[in-house]
Amino acid sequence: MELIIKQTKNYHVSLDTISEFEQTILSDPLINSANQVNQLFSKSSFLMWRLWGKCNSYLGYEINPNYKKPLVHDRHLFSVLMGCDFRQCLPYFAFSADKSIYMFDAWPTGHESIIRFANFFKVNNIFFSSSKASELIQNKVNGTKCYWIPEGIKPELYKHYPYENKNIDVLSFGRRYEPFHEQIVSYLQKNRKVYLYQKVEDEIIFPTRGEFIDGLAKSKISICFPSSITHPNRSGSIETMTIRYLQSMISKCIVLGHAPKEMITLFGYNPVVEIDWKDPVRQLQSILNNFLDYYPLVEKNYNTVMREHTWMNRWDKIKKILSDNN
């Protein structure tokens, strides 16, 4: 199997998530990195695909009832994508091969693009980080098989500090949920609590990866809400667990916010302290004053992630699915 590695000069924090999974895949001795192609060739292929997509949107498309599953090939290509950035797959997916994708952020606005790409290039398998996205797409593709493989984490890339060395009281990194933030910010400021959050749009709280890992390890409480709550216009009905939850747990933070239903199913219990909307300030004050009372949950979450929710766990499951399909 060959892994197609993303080629980019523009860094974004979301690329760390992709990189963690790619590192795990490449640690498998049976996996090779796909040969790099000329960038001009790659861009030309993508532009041709975009042109086809625009023409097809005018003509319409539907599932072909006479579609036949492609023959099994000796070559198998695998790509990890953040959303519908299919540039990474081209021109590789134009060649004769078995083709599989792992996809983060498969939001409703991108579903038509995913369906067109899968049908046109006869993609064999798409592994979605969201269970809902997998269900929705499966009913609209020709021969592609869709699976739910949740996000995971590479634990050895993170660290945690004991309680007495945690000097950040509350951390809200990434997207902020305003209704909750507005209720707690005044209390935290008045009581001189250290509260780190995104003050302006697209601000990065920790400029470097190292500072992020260290900051998370020093945080007592990590605020986590799914995108379906913070950005409903983008996410629609898709409520999914993201790596943010796992990063917080592996750093031994108390996770405060809301747990997606699929996360409770995965863990077998609710690992998140759900917001008490009747009095969120009082709840937050109680947690900070009784932090050690939550340590059994913190330790349980940490051990569960280490045992069941690593990227290696996810990759082993994907390999079994691919093996069973051949």
C-alpha positions, 0 to 999 in steps of 0.5 A: 500500500502507498500513502499519498503525503500532502505537499504544502508550504502553508502550515495550519494547525489542522495539519498536525492532526493529519500528520499524526495519523500519517506518521502512524500509517508510515510506521507500518513496515508494509506501507510506502510513501507514494512517489511524488509527482510534478506539481504542475501535473498535479495542479493540472489534474485538479483543474480538470477535475474541477472543470468536470465537476462544474459541468456535471453540476449543471447536467446533474448526476445520479447513482448508476444501478448497473455500476460494477465494483472495480476489480481488485488491483495489486496497487492500493493508494491511501490518502488522508484528507482534511475536508474536500481538498482532493488536490492531494489525490490527483493525479494518483487516483486517475491511475488503475489502483484500489483507492481509499480515503480517510476524511476529516471534516466531511461537512454537509456543504461538501457532500456533493463534491465527495459523492462526485469524486468517489463516483468519478474516480471509482474510490473503493473505500472512504473512512469518515471521522464522523458516523453521521457523514458515513451514513449520509454518503453511503446512500449516495455513492455507486460502489464506494464503501463508507465506514466510520473510523473516529479520530484518534491520537498519537499519545507519545507526542503529548505530555501531562503535568501533576495538578500542582504544576497546572497553572492554566485554570481554563483553556478554550482553544480553537473555536469558541462557544460564545453563550458559555464564554460570555457567562464565565469570562467575567467571573474568571477575570474578577477572581484572577483565574488564568483563562486562555481563549481566542480573543480575535478570529483565527488567533492561535493561542499557542504559536508553536506546536511545542507551546501548544502541547505544554500549554495543554499539559498545564491546563486544569480545565479544557472547554470542548464543544462539537462543531455542531454547537459552535458552528451549526451553519457549517456542521448541520446535524453532524455532531462528531468527536474531534481530536480536541477531546482526546488531546485534552484527555491525554494531557489529563485535563478535566473536559468541560462542555458537551460530549457528542453521542458517538463519543459516549458510544465509543467510551461506554460512558460520558467522559465529559463534564456536561455544562450545567446551563442553570448556573455554569459559573457556580459549576465552574467555581466548584470544579476549580475549588474541588479539582482533585475530586475529578481526578478519578474521571481524569485518570479513567479518561486518560487510560481509556484513550491510551488503551482504545483511542490511539491512531494505531487502534484506528489504523489496525481497524482500517487494515482489517477492513481493507484485508476483508474486502480483498 
